[in-house]
Amino acid sequence: MLKTYLILAACVLLTACAQSLSVANKETFNAPKTGVVGVFRQPIGFCSGGYKQQIKLGGERVVAKPTWTSAQDNLFSAYIAPGQADFSEYRYGCGNILTTLTPREKHGVVIPQNGFCKITISFLKGDELFSQNDSLLQEFFAKEKVAVPFEDMPYCETY
């Protein structure tokens, strides 16, 4: 019984460390806050095993795909400090196995000195890791009722 409580407590702590922002709330975007809003794409049929899928961007663990969805594309958001935000890992689970992928080369986005930027991150075969996918991002900005108009948020610079 104690083991069950310890596992539950660990899950709660891990969840608390990687929450998405309330993008429909204007206060989320008030100065001096900076960060990123984007869409994360994963291959269809990719196993998630009931775990959240997470990326590490700029040292922040970001939920890229919530546990409760089977959707291929998902909105993600996070407060991230201005400057270069390295994309340093992608974590997912399948069954009882958690897997962490780390890029061989340095990739990332540049978070603006003021405000937020938008980007698409894709693990689909043939896609670039980072892209400016207008139609996909516009769809998710509308669907999730992002409090900042699509046209007012710049694209993240990438490296």
Z-matrix of the N, CA and C atoms (Angstrom, degrees):
N
C 1 1.439
C 2 1.532 1 110.72
N 3 1.319 2 116.95 1 -42.72
C 4 1.463 3 121.76 2 179.43
C 5 1.525 4 110.58 3 -62.49
N 6 1.330 5 115.84 4 -38.93
C 7 1.468 6 120.60 5 178.66
C 8 1.536 7 110.19 6 -61.39
N 9 1.315 8 117.60 7 -40.90
C 10 1.469 9 122.08 8 178.90
C 11 1.521 10 110.71 9 -61.97
N 12 1.332 11 117.18 10 -44.17
C 13 1.465 12 121.13 11 178.58
C 14 1.520 13 111.66 12 -64.33
N 15 1.314 14 117.71 13 -39.09
C 16 1.466 15 121.31 14 178.54
C 17 1.528 16 111.19 15 -64.75
N 18 1.318 17 116.71 16 -42.01
C 19 1.463 18 120.55 17 178.19
C 20 1.526 19 109.87 18 -64.81
N 21 1.324 20 117.37 19 -43.75
C 22 1.462 21 121.63 20 178.27
C 23 1.529 22 110.75 21 -61.33
N 24 1.318 23 117.47 22 -43.58
C 25 1.470 24 121.55 23 179.09
C 26 1.523 25 110.74 24 -63.24
N 27 1.320 26 117.92 25 -40.77
C 28 1.469 27 121.17 26 178.50
C 29 1.522 28 110.48 27 -63.86
N 30 1.326 29 117.54 28 -40.68
C 31 1.470 30 120.99 29 178.60
C 32 1.524 31 111.15 30 -63.76
N 33 1.320 32 116.78 31 -42.24
C 34 1.461 33 120.67 32 178.84
C 35 1.517 34 110.19 33 -62.46
N 36 1.332 35 117.99 34 -43.81
C 37 1.468 36 121.16 35 179.31
C 38 1.520 37 111.50 36 -63.75
N 39 1.325 38 117.74 37 -42.76
C 40 1.463 39 120.39 38 178.60
C 41 1.519 40 110.90 39 -64.63
N 42 1.317 41 117.13 40 -38.47
C 43 1.460 42 121.14 41 178.55
C 44 1.519 43 110.63 42 -65.70
N 45 1.308 44 117.92 43 -41.11
C 46 1.461 45 121.95 44 -178.54
C 47 1.519 46 111.83 45 -64.77
N 48 1.303 47 117.60 46 -27.17
C 49 1.461 48 121.33 47 -177.83
C 50 1.526 49 112.56 48 -81.37
N 51 1.304 50 118.09 49 -10.69
C 52 1.466 51 120.15 50 -174.26
C 53 1.521 52 110.79 51 -137.73
N 54 1.307 53 117.21 52 65.27
C 55 1.452 54 121.79 53 -179.63
C 56 1.521 55 110.85 54 -98.53
N 57 1.308 56 116.35 55 146.36
C 58 1.457 57 121.40 56 172.37
C 59 1.521 58 108.25 57 -79.31
N 60 1.315 59 115.90 58 157.90
C 61 1.457 60 121.50 59 178.94
C 62 1.526 61 110.15 60 -82.40
N 63 1.311 62 115.81 61 159.56
C 64 1.459 63 121.52 62 174.53
C 65 1.529 64 107.36 63 -84.61
N 66 1.330 65 116.50 64 86.06
C 67 1.473 66 121.14 65 -172.11
C 68 1.522 67 113.45 66 -70.12
N 69 1.321 68 118.64 67 -16.87
C 70 1.463 69 121.01 68 178.37
C 71 1.530 70 111.54 69 -81.83
N 72 1.324 71 117.00 70 -7.34
C 73 1.459 72 122.54 71 -179.37
C 74 1.531 73 109.69 72 -97.51
N 75 1.334 74 117.24 73 118.90
C 76 1.468 75 121.95 74 -178.88
C 77 1.528 76 112.58 75 -56.46
N 78 1.335 77 117.08 76 -34.01
C 79 1.468 78 121.04 77 -178.47
C 80 1.520 79 112.60 78 -62.73
N 81 1.311 80 117.17 79 -25.19
C 82 1.465 81 121.18 80 177.30
C 83 1.527 82 110.69 81 -56.59
N 84 1.322 83 116.33 82 -32.90
C 85 1.462 84 121.56 83 -173.03
C 86 1.533 85 113.56 84 -100.87
N 87 1.338 86 118.12 85 4.80
C 88 1.463 87 120.84 86 -179.30
C 89 1.519 88 111.76 87 -64.17
N 90 1.353 89 115.42 88 142.98
C 91 1.467 90 121.39 89 176.26
C 92 1.524 91 108.37 90 -60.34
N 93 1.275 92 119.09 91 147.93
C 94 1.465 93 130.36 92 5.85
C 95 1.529 94 113.23 93 -95.67
N 96 1.319 95 118.48 94 24.91
C 97 1.460 96 121.45 95 -176.94
C 98 1.527 97 111.48 96 -69.12
N 99 1.326 98 115.49 97 141.91
C 100 1.461 99 121.86 98 177.73
C 101 1.527 100 108.84 99 -133.06
N 102 1.325 101 115.47 100 155.31
C 103 1.451 102 118.00 101 179.26
C 104 1.505 103 113.27 102 169.91
N 105 1.327 104 114.28 103 -156.88
C 106 1.460 105 121.58 104 -173.91
C 107 1.527 106 110.36 105 -137.63
N 108 1.328 107 115.12 106 145.86
C 109 1.466 108 123.34 107 170.96
C 110 1.522 109 105.10 108 -130.42
N 111 1.316 110 116.70 109 133.19
C 112 1.454 111 117.88 110 -178.99
C 113 1.507 112 113.02 111 -160.76
N 114 1.320 113 113.96 112 -176.83
C 115 1.455 114 121.29 113 176.01
C 116 1.529 115 107.43 114 -118.00
N 117 1.323 116 115.18 115 131.35
C 118 1.458 117 122.47 116 177.42
C 119 1.515 118 107.92 117 -104.10
N 120 1.346 119 116.52 118 129.60
C 121 1.465 120 121.99 119 -179.03
C 122 1.529 121 109.27 120 -114.60
N 123 1.319 122 116.32 121 131.56
C 124 1.462 123 120.91 122 176.58
C 125 1.521 124 109.29 123 -123.49
N 126 1.329 125 117.47 124 156.16
C 127 1.465 126 119.64 125 178.51
C 128 1.527 127 111.44 126 -61.09
N 129 1.340 128 117.40 127 145.89
C 130 1.462 129 122.41 128 175.92
C 131 1.531 130 108.50 129 -64.99
N 132 1.310 131 115.35 130 139.35
C 133 1.456 132 120.19 131 179.02
C 134 1.513 133 113.65 132 80.20
N 135 1.321 134 117.17 133 3.73
C 136 1.456 135 121.46 134 179.58
C 137 1.519 136 108.50 135 -68.50
N 138 1.300 137 118.05 136 126.96
C 139 1.456 138 122.69 137 -175.20
C 140 1.527 139 110.87 138 -70.70
N 141 1.332 140 116.40 139 132.34
C 142 1.454 141 119.44 140 174.37
C 143 1.525 142 110.86 141 -118.83
N 144 1.298 143 118.07 142 -13.54
C 145 1.458 144 121.88 143 172.35
C 146 1.514 145 115.27 144 56.53
N 147 1.326 146 118.32 145 23.95
C 148 1.455 147 120.37 146 179.58
C 149 1.511 148 113.95 147 82.16
N 150 1.320 149 117.29 148 8.74
C 151 1.462 150 121.19 149 177.89
C 152 1.520 151 110.02 150 -101.68
N 153 1.316 152 115.69 151 152.97
C 154 1.462 153 119.56 152 169.38
C 155 1.515 154 107.24 153 -67.90
N 156 1.303 155 116.37 154 146.51
C 157 1.454 156 119.47 155 171.27
C 158 1.523 157 106.14 156 -98.14
N 159 1.306 158 116.01 157 135.40
C 160 1.454 159 120.91 158 -175.08
C 161 1.520 160 110.87 159 -130.32
N 162 1.335 161 113.87 160 149.62
C 163 1.454 162 120.54 161 171.05
C 164 1.517 163 106.81 162 -119.32
N 165 1.312 164 115.72 163 156.71
C 166 1.453 165 120.32 164 173.42
C 167 1.518 166 106.25 165 -112.82
N 168 1.319 167 115.28 166 117.88
C 169 1.455 168 122.22 167 -175.03
C 170 1.517 169 108.11 168 -132.59
N 171 1.322 170 116.18 169 119.75
C 172 1.463 171 119.95 170 -178.84
C 173 1.516 172 113.00 171 61.38
N 174 1.326 173 116.77 172 31.77
C 175 1.454 174 120.94 173 -179.94
C 176 1.523 175 114.05 174 81.21
N 177 1.327 176 117.43 175 -4.24
C 178 1.467 177 121.81 176 -179.94
C 179 1.519 178 109.99 177 -101.05
N 180 1.316 179 116.24 178 135.29
C 181 1.459 180 120.81 179 174.66
C 182 1.526 181 107.38 180 -84.14
N 183 1.334 182 116.37 181 123.33
C 184 1.462 183 123.14 182 -173.12
C 185 1.526 184 109.10 183 -121.52
N 186 1.331 185 116.86 184 131.80
C 187 1.469 186 120.74 185 175.75
C 188 1.523 187 107.57 186 -72.39
N 189 1.332 188 115.88 187 114.99
C 190 1.465 189 121.27 188 179.74
C 191 1.525 190 111.02 189 -93.56
N 192 1.327 191 116.13 190 -25.96
C 193 1.467 192 121.51 191 177.50
C 194 1.517 193 107.65 192 -150.06
N 195 1.350 194 116.44 193 117.39
C 196 1.465 195 119.20 194 179.19
C 197 1.521 196 111.62 195 -65.66
N 198 1.304 197 116.47 196 159.88
C 199 1.467 198 122.91 197 -179.75
C 200 1.517 199 112.26 198 -61.72
N 201 1.316 200 117.46 199 -39.19
C 202 1.469 201 121.58 200 -168.75
C 203 1.525 202 114.78 201 -84.44
N 204 1.298 203 120.20 202 10.61
C 205 1.459 204 120.18 203 -179.39
C 206 1.524 205 111.83 204 -121.91
N 207 1.317 206 115.22 205 148.54
C 208 1.460 207 120.08 206 173.84
C 209 1.531 208 109.82 207 -110.10
N 210 1.327 209 116.14 208 9.42
C 211 1.463 210 120.80 209 -178.43
C 212 1.524 211 111.26 210 -65.03
N 213 1.318 212 115.54 211 145.86
C 214 1.455 213 121.32 212 178.63
C 215 1.525 214 110.94 213 -74.15
N 216 1.330 215 117.40 214 -36.21
C 217 1.460 216 123.04 215 -178.26
C 218 1.520 217 109.11 216 -113.31
N 219 1.344 218 116.38 217 135.54
C 220 1.457 219 121.46 218 -177.74
C 221 1.515 220 110.61 219 -141.61
N 222 1.333 221 116.08 220 141.61
C 223 1.456 222 121.29 221 175.76
C 224 1.522 223 109.26 222 -74.17
N 225 1.323 224 116.77 223 139.83
C 226 1.463 225 121.61 224 172.50
C 227 1.517 226 107.91 225 -131.31
N 228 1.324 227 116.24 226 157.87
C 229 1.456 228 121.25 227 180.00
C 230 1.520 229 108.95 228 -158.69
N 231 1.329 230 115.51 229 151.90
C 232 1.468 231 119.45 230 179.12
C 233 1.511 232 110.51 231 -165.69
N 234 1.326 233 114.96 232 148.97
C 235 1.459 234 120.28 233 167.50
C 236 1.520 235 106.35 234 -78.06
N 237 1.321 236 116.34 235 128.62
C 238 1.462 237 121.50 236 177.45
C 239 1.525 238 106.98 237 -139.94
N 240 1.306 239 116.13 238 140.02
C 241 1.460 240 121.45 239 -179.39
C 242 1.527 241 110.49 240 -62.72
N 243 1.346 242 117.03 241 149.89
C 244 1.471 243 120.30 242 178.54
C 245 1.532 244 111.91 243 -60.53
N 246 1.324 245 115.62 244 152.83
C 247 1.462 246 121.58 245 178.44
C 248 1.515 247 111.28 246 108.82
N 249 1.331 248 115.42 247 -165.26
C 250 1.464 249 120.18 248 -178.41
C 251 1.515 250 110.55 249 -70.26
N 252 1.316 251 115.61 250 130.86
C 253 1.466 252 123.19 251 178.05
C 254 1.525 253 107.15 252 -119.37
N 255 1.321 254 115.77 253 98.92
C 256 1.465 255 120.67 254 -179.38
C 257 1.523 256 110.92 255 -65.58
N 258 1.332 257 115.64 256 138.04
C 259 1.453 258 122.71 257 171.19
C 260 1.521 259 105.22 258 -87.59
N 261 1.334 260 117.33 259 103.85
C 262 1.461 261 118.86 260 -169.99
C 263 1.524 262 115.28 261 -109.10
N 264 1.339 263 118.31 262 -13.94
C 265 1.465 264 117.98 263 175.43
C 266 1.515 265 112.16 264 -166.57
N 267 1.322 266 113.79 265 160.64
C 268 1.463 267 123.99 266 173.72
C 269 1.518 268 105.38 267 -132.53
N 270 1.324 269 116.73 268 122.13
C 271 1.465 270 121.79 269 -176.22
C 272 1.522 271 109.58 270 -118.54
N 273 1.344 272 115.57 271 131.51
C 274 1.459 273 121.55 272 177.26
C 275 1.522 274 108.69 273 -146.88
N 276 1.313 275 116.18 274 164.27
C 277 1.453 276 120.78 275 179.57
C 278 1.505 277 111.08 276 -124.79
N 279 1.312 278 115.10 277 152.29
C 280 1.453 279 121.62 278 176.17
C 281 1.527 280 106.58 279 -143.97
N 282 1.332 281 116.27 280 115.40
C 283 1.462 282 118.98 281 -174.47
C 284 1.517 283 109.20 282 65.21
N 285 1.318 284 116.89 283 -126.79
C 286 1.461 285 121.20 284 178.63
C 287 1.528 286 112.31 285 -97.97
N 288 1.316 287 117.10 286 9.47
C 289 1.472 288 120.53 287 -174.45
C 290 1.523 289 110.26 288 -109.10
N 291 1.320 290 116.11 289 124.10
C 292 1.465 291 121.78 290 172.50
C 293 1.521 292 107.95 291 -95.88
N 294 1.330 293 116.62 292 133.73
C 295 1.459 294 121.78 293 -178.74
C 296 1.522 295 109.27 294 -121.94
N 297 1.317 296 115.93 295 137.12
C 298 1.457 297 121.28 296 175.86
C 299 1.521 298 108.54 297 -120.91
N 300 1.329 299 115.92 298 121.56
C 301 1.462 300 121.64 299 176.24
C 302 1.526 301 108.38 300 -100.17
N 303 1.311 302 116.50 301 134.20
C 304 1.467 303 120.58 302 176.35
C 305 1.523 304 108.22 303 -121.42
N 306 1.333 305 116.95 304 133.69
C 307 1.470 306 118.98 305 -179.03
C 308 1.524 307 111.49 306 -66.58
N 309 1.326 308 115.15 307 146.69
C 310 1.470 309 120.92 308 178.39
C 311 1.518 310 111.19 309 -74.44
N 312 1.331 311 115.15 310 -33.64
C 313 1.463 312 120.92 311 -179.20
C 314 1.517 313 109.38 312 -111.44
N 315 1.326 314 115.48 313 157.96
C 316 1.467 315 120.35 314 179.29
C 317 1.524 316 109.85 315 -75.99
N 318 1.343 317 115.27 316 123.96
C 319 1.458 318 122.86 317 176.98
C 320 1.521 319 107.53 318 -134.32
N 321 1.310 320 115.78 319 155.72
C 322 1.453 321 118.31 320 175.44
C 323 1.505 322 112.21 321 176.85
N 324 1.317 323 114.34 322 -173.33
C 325 1.456 324 122.23 323 177.91
C 326 1.519 325 108.47 324 -123.58
N 327 1.320 326 115.04 325 159.53
C 328 1.464 327 120.52 326 176.50
C 329 1.522 328 107.18 327 -105.69
N 330 1.316 329 115.05 328 116.90
C 331 1.464 330 121.42 329 178.59
C 332 1.531 331 107.55 330 -83.17
N 333 1.342 332 118.15 331 130.23
C 334 1.469 333 120.41 332 -177.11
C 335 1.533 334 112.57 333 -65.26
N 336 1.323 335 115.65 334 158.62
C 337 1.464 336 121.28 335 178.26
C 338 1.531 337 111.37 336 -64.99
N 339 1.328 338 116.00 337 -28.44
C 340 1.465 339 121.45 338 178.82
C 341 1.514 340 109.12 339 -132.43
N 342 1.313 341 117.14 340 128.63
C 343 1.452 342 120.97 341 174.45
C 344 1.517 343 115.01 342 84.33
N 345 1.317 344 113.90 343 -160.37
C 346 1.457 345 122.51 344 -174.18
C 347 1.519 346 110.42 345 -117.84
N 348 1.336 347 115.04 346 161.25
C 349 1.459 348 120.80 347 171.30
C 350 1.524 349 107.72 348 -127.84
N 351 1.342 350 115.91 349 165.68
C 352 1.466 351 121.78 350 -177.47
C 353 1.530 352 109.40 351 -121.28
N 354 1.348 353 115.33 352 153.00
C 355 1.462 354 120.33 353 -178.17
C 356 1.532 355 109.08 354 -163.79
N 357 1.319 356 116.61 355 157.31
C 358 1.461 357 122.04 356 169.64
C 359 1.523 358 107.28 357 -110.36
N 360 1.320 359 116.43 358 133.03
C 361 1.464 360 122.64 359 174.83
C 362 1.518 361 106.26 360 -114.35
N 363 1.330 362 117.07 361 124.98
C 364 1.453 363 120.31 362 -174.55
C 365 1.523 364 112.38 363 -129.44
N 366 1.326 365 114.39 364 134.47
C 367 1.453 366 121.31 365 172.03
C 368 1.524 367 110.92 366 -108.11
N 369 1.346 368 116.78 367 15.88
C 370 1.456 369 120.73 368 177.19
C 371 1.525 370 109.86 369 -74.39
N 372 1.310 371 116.11 370 139.97
C 373 1.467 372 121.54 371 179.35
C 374 1.533 373 109.50 372 -58.80
N 375 1.311 374 116.12 373 129.84
C 376 1.455 375 121.57 374 178.46
C 377 1.521 376 113.69 375 92.37
N 378 1.332 377 118.17 376 -15.48
C 379 1.463 378 121.46 377 178.13
C 380 1.527 379 110.43 378 -85.30
N 381 1.329 380 115.14 379 154.24
C 382 1.459 381 119.80 380 169.35
C 383 1.523 382 107.20 381 -75.79
N 384 1.342 383 116.77 382 151.99
C 385 1.461 384 120.84 383 178.94
C 386 1.526 385 110.35 384 -58.34
N 387 1.341 386 117.18 385 -48.28
C 388 1.470 387 122.23 386 178.08
C 389 1.524 388 108.58 387 -114.34
N 390 1.340 389 116.55 388 138.31
C 391 1.458 390 119.10 389 176.71
C 392 1.523 391 110.69 390 -151.10
N 393 1.321 392 113.96 391 164.73
C 394 1.463 393 122.01 392 176.30
C 395 1.527 394 107.45 393 -106.20
N 396 1.304 395 116.28 394 78.31
C 397 1.456 396 122.90 395 -175.53
C 398 1.534 397 108.70 396 -90.72
N 399 1.338 398 116.23 397 86.77
C 400 1.469 399 121.96 398 -175.93
C 401 1.524 400 113.37 399 -51.73
N 402 1.325 401 117.23 400 -52.34
C 403 1.464 402 119.72 401 -173.45
C 404 1.531 403 111.19 402 -63.94
N 405 1.323 404 117.96 403 -42.64
C 406 1.464 405 121.57 404 -179.72
C 407 1.531 406 110.55 405 -66.71
N 408 1.317 407 116.90 406 -45.96
C 409 1.467 408 119.91 407 -179.71
C 410 1.529 409 111.48 408 -65.89
N 411 1.332 410 117.69 409 -42.02
C 412 1.466 411 120.20 410 177.94
C 413 1.525 412 111.09 411 -60.65
N 414 1.322 413 116.34 412 -41.44
C 415 1.465 414 121.04 413 178.38
C 416 1.532 415 110.86 414 -58.86
N 417 1.328 416 117.10 415 -45.56
C 418 1.463 417 120.60 416 -178.05
C 419 1.523 418 112.34 417 -74.27
N 420 1.330 419 118.25 418 -34.49
C 421 1.468 420 120.12 419 175.55
C 422 1.523 421 109.31 420 -60.30
N 423 1.333 422 117.33 421 -42.03
C 424 1.467 423 120.93 422 179.63
C 425 1.536 424 110.78 423 -70.75
N 426 1.324 425 116.76 424 -47.06
C 427 1.462 426 121.91 425 -177.75
C 428 1.526 427 111.98 426 -60.31
N 429 1.328 428 117.13 427 -42.13
C 430 1.467 429 121.95 428 -177.11
C 431 1.527 430 112.65 429 -91.86
N 432 1.347 431 116.12 430 1.04
C 433 1.468 432 122.06 431 178.96
C 434 1.529 433 112.16 432 53.34
N 435 1.333 434 115.92 433 49.93
C 436 1.465 435 121.07 434 179.33
C 437 1.523 436 108.21 435 -59.46
N 438 1.323 437 116.94 436 130.57
C 439 1.465 438 123.29 437 -172.44
C 440 1.524 439 113.81 438 -70.91
N 441 1.325 440 117.60 439 -12.97
C 442 1.468 441 121.32 440 176.47
C 443 1.527 442 107.41 441 -103.72
N 444 1.339 443 117.83 442 127.83
C 445 1.466 444 118.95 443 178.62
C 446 1.533 445 111.06 444 -57.32
N 447 1.324 446 115.14 445 141.19
C 448 1.470 447 122.07 446 -177.92
C 449 1.526 448 111.55 447 -49.38
N 450 1.341 449 116.61 448 -46.07
C 451 1.471 450 121.71 449 -175.86
C 452 1.531 451 111.94 450 -67.70
N 453 1.337 452 117.70 451 -22.79
C 454 1.467 453 121.02 452 -176.57
C 455 1.525 454 113.39 453 -85.34
N 456 1.332 455 117.43 454 -11.40
C 457 1.465 456 120.03 455 -179.93
C 458 1.524 457 108.64 456 -103.43
N 459 1.335 458 117.81 457 121.34
C 460 1.467 459 120.05 458 -179.13
C 461 1.527 460 111.58 459 -72.74
N 462 1.334 461 115.09 460 160.56
C 463 1.455 462 119.70 461 171.33
C 464 1.514 463 109.33 462 -73.75
N 465 1.303 464 116.93 463 147.45
C 466 1.459 465 121.54 464 175.15
C 467 1.532 466 108.19 465 -71.08
N 468 1.298 467 116.47 466 137.44
C 469 1.459 468 119.64 467 167.71
C 470 1.520 469 106.49 468 -71.18
N 471 1.333 470 117.07 469 149.80
C 472 1.465 471 121.00 470 -179.34
C 473 1.527 472 110.30 471 -124.81
N 474 1.301 473 114.95 472 162.03
C 475 1.482 474 121.44 473 175.90
C 476 1.503 475 110.60 474 -145.51
